[in-house]
Amino acid sequence: MSQGYSIELYFDPALENQILKAWNVLARRQISTQLIEIESRPHITLFSSPFLDPSKLEPLIKSFAAKQEPLHLNFSSIGSLPNEGNLLFLSPTPTLSLLQFHSQLCDLLKKEGVDIGDNYRVDSWVPVCPVAQEVPKNRMAEAFSVLRDLKLPVSGYAMDIGLVEFSPVREFFSFILGNTLDG
């Protein structure tokens, strides 16, 4: 049974590997393995909803992706969302290009009648890249310490956008940003 759907922004291989390194260290230390277990991929969630029609969104996201360019990302801080299952994340510096990308996507979704929930509205969205979920409270300090060893900032590019169902994660589609080729 699906818990929901997310539109996610994915990274270039070098940046993705940096984040996977953090996931693996946290897993080896038995702090958090959930992202690996649900077969997630390093990402920034642009939008999430319990109900979406993937077949309706596919042509829209494909067209949207073709008009975009890869986004430079600079993950410069570590954070936590205790009300979200003790989530630890890397936070990208919120550049104008990232915020405009998100705003344009929300406008596109609204035009299609998709309700943008409070967490993903343009004026309240916080871009994050999850690195650990359901971290036991007594291991939070250790998890932060592990993440500090990443030697931030970590930089790279957002290269594609996709739609997934969760959990476990199942990708419906993804499209390379700026790719105008049909495929």
C-alpha positions as CSV (number, residue, x, y, z in Angstrom):
1,M,0.0,0.0,0.0
2,S,1.4,3.3,-1.1
3,Q,2.1,6.0,1.5
4,G,2.3,8.7,-1.1
5,Y,4.2,10.2,-4.1
6,S,7.1,12.6,-4.3
7,I,8.6,14.7,-7.1
8,E,12.3,14.6,-6.4
9,L,15.4,16.3,-7.7
10,Y,18.4,14.0,-8.3
11,F,22.1,14.8,-8.4
12,D,25.2,14.2,-10.5
13,P,27.0,11.0,-9.7
14,A,29.8,12.7,-7.7
15,L,27.4,14.5,-5.4
16,E,25.2,11.5,-5.1
17,N,28.2,9.4,-4.0
18,Q,29.2,12.0,-1.4
19,I,25.7,11.6,0.2
20,L,25.7,7.9,-0.2
21,K,28.9,7.8,1.8
22,A,27.2,9.5,4.7
23,W,24.3,7.0,4.5
24,N,26.7,4.1,4.6
25,V,28.7,5.5,7.5
26,L,25.5,6.0,9.5
27,A,24.4,2.4,8.5
28,R,27.7,0.9,9.5
29,R,27.4,2.6,12.9
30,Q,23.9,1.3,13.2
31,I,22.5,4.8,13.6
32,S,20.1,4.7,10.7
33,T,19.6,2.4,7.7
34,Q,16.0,3.4,6.7
35,L,16.9,5.3,3.5
36,I,18.9,2.3,2.3
37,E,16.2,-0.2,3.3
38,I,13.4,1.7,1.4
39,E,15.7,1.9,-1.6
40,S,15.7,5.7,-1.7
41,R,18.2,7.7,-3.8
42,P,19.8,10.9,-2.6
43,H,17.4,13.7,-3.5
44,I,15.7,16.9,-2.6
45,T,11.9,16.5,-2.4
46,L,10.2,19.3,-4.4
47,F,6.6,18.1,-3.8
48,S,4.9,15.3,-2.0
49,S,1.2,14.1,-1.8
50,P,-0.7,11.0,-0.7
51,F,-2.6,11.1,-4.0
52,L,-1.2,11.7,-7.5
53,D,-1.9,10.3,-11.0
54,P,1.6,9.5,-12.3
55,S,0.4,9.0,-15.9
56,K,-1.1,12.5,-15.9
57,L,2.1,14.1,-14.5
58,E,4.6,12.3,-16.8
59,P,4.2,14.5,-19.9
60,L,4.1,17.6,-17.8
61,I,7.3,16.8,-15.9
62,K,9.0,15.7,-19.1
63,S,8.2,19.0,-20.8
64,F,9.1,21.0,-17.6
65,A,12.5,19.2,-17.3
66,A,13.3,19.8,-21.0
67,K,13.1,23.6,-20.4
68,Q,15.3,23.6,-17.3
69,E,19.1,23.6,-16.9
70,P,21.0,21.6,-14.3
71,L,21.1,23.5,-11.0
72,H,24.3,24.1,-9.1
73,L,23.8,23.0,-5.4
74,N,26.0,23.8,-2.5
75,F,25.1,21.8,0.7
76,S,26.4,24.0,3.4
77,S,24.6,23.0,6.6
78,I,23.2,20.0,8.6
79,G,19.8,20.1,10.2
80,S,17.2,18.0,11.9
81,L,13.4,17.8,11.8
82,P,12.4,16.1,15.1
83,N,8.7,16.1,14.2
84,E,9.4,14.1,11.0
85,G,10.6,10.9,12.5
86,N,14.0,12.3,13.7
87,L,15.1,13.2,10.2
88,L,18.7,14.5,9.7
89,F,19.4,16.3,6.4
90,L,21.9,18.3,4.5
91,S,20.5,21.7,3.4
92,P,21.5,23.3,0.2
93,T,22.1,27.1,0.1
94,P,18.7,28.3,-1.2
95,T,19.8,30.0,-4.4
96,L,17.5,32.1,-6.6
97,S,17.7,29.4,-9.4
98,L,16.6,26.6,-7.0
99,L,13.8,28.7,-5.5
100,Q,12.6,29.7,-9.0
101,F,12.8,26.0,-10.2
102,H,10.5,25.0,-7.3
103,S,8.2,27.9,-7.9
104,Q,7.8,27.1,-11.6
105,L,7.1,23.4,-10.7
106,C,4.4,24.4,-8.2
107,D,2.8,26.8,-10.7
108,L,2.7,23.9,-13.2
109,L,1.1,21.6,-10.7
110,K,-1.5,24.2,-9.6
111,K,-2.5,24.7,-13.3
112,E,-3.2,20.9,-13.4
113,G,-5.4,21.2,-10.3
114,V,-2.9,19.5,-7.9
115,D,-3.2,20.8,-4.4
116,I,0.1,22.1,-3.0
117,G,0.2,21.2,0.6
118,D,1.5,23.6,3.3
119,N,5.0,22.1,3.4
120,Y,5.6,22.5,-0.3
121,R,4.0,26.0,-0.9
122,V,6.5,28.4,-2.4
123,D,6.5,30.6,0.8
124,S,7.1,27.7,3.2
125,W,9.2,25.0,1.3
126,V,12.5,24.2,2.9
127,P,14.9,22.3,0.5
128,V,16.6,19.4,2.3
129,C,18.4,16.2,1.3
130,P,17.6,13.4,3.8
131,V,20.7,11.6,5.1
132,A,19.1,9.7,8.1
133,Q,15.5,8.9,9.2
134,E,14.2,7.6,12.5
135,V,17.5,8.3,14.3
136,P,17.1,7.2,17.9
137,K,17.1,10.3,20.1
138,N,20.0,9.0,22.2
139,R,22.1,8.8,18.9
140,M,21.4,12.2,17.4
141,A,24.6,13.8,18.7
142,E,26.7,10.9,17.2
143,A,24.8,11.2,13.9
144,F,25.5,15.0,13.8
145,S,29.2,14.2,14.5
146,V,29.3,11.8,11.6
147,L,27.8,14.3,9.3
148,R,30.2,17.1,10.4
149,D,33.0,14.8,9.1
150,L,31.7,15.3,5.6
151,K,33.7,18.5,5.4
152,L,30.9,20.8,4.2
153,P,30.2,22.4,1.9
154,V,29.5,19.6,-0.6
155,S,28.8,20.8,-4.1
156,G,27.5,19.5,-7.3
157,Y,24.5,19.7,-9.7
158,A,20.9,18.6,-9.7
159,M,20.7,16.7,-13.0
160,D,17.3,15.2,-13.2
161,I,13.8,15.2,-11.8
162,G,11.6,12.2,-11.2
163,L,8.4,10.9,-9.6
164,V,8.4,8.1,-7.0
165,E,5.9,6.2,-5.0
166,F,6.9,5.3,-1.4
167,S,7.6,3.3,0.7
168,P,9.6,1.3,-0.4
169,V,10.6,3.7,-3.1
170,R,9.5,2.9,-6.6
171,E,10.4,5.3,-9.5
172,F,7.8,5.9,-12.1
173,F,9.9,8.1,-14.3
174,S,12.8,10.6,-14.3
175,F,14.0,13.1,-16.9
176,I,17.3,14.8,-17.4
177,L,17.2,18.5,-17.0
178,G,17.6,20.3,-20.3
179,N,17.3,17.2,-22.3
180,T,15.2,18.1,-25.4
181,L,15.6,14.6,-26.9
182,D,12.5,12.4,-27.0
183,G,13.2,9.1,-25.3
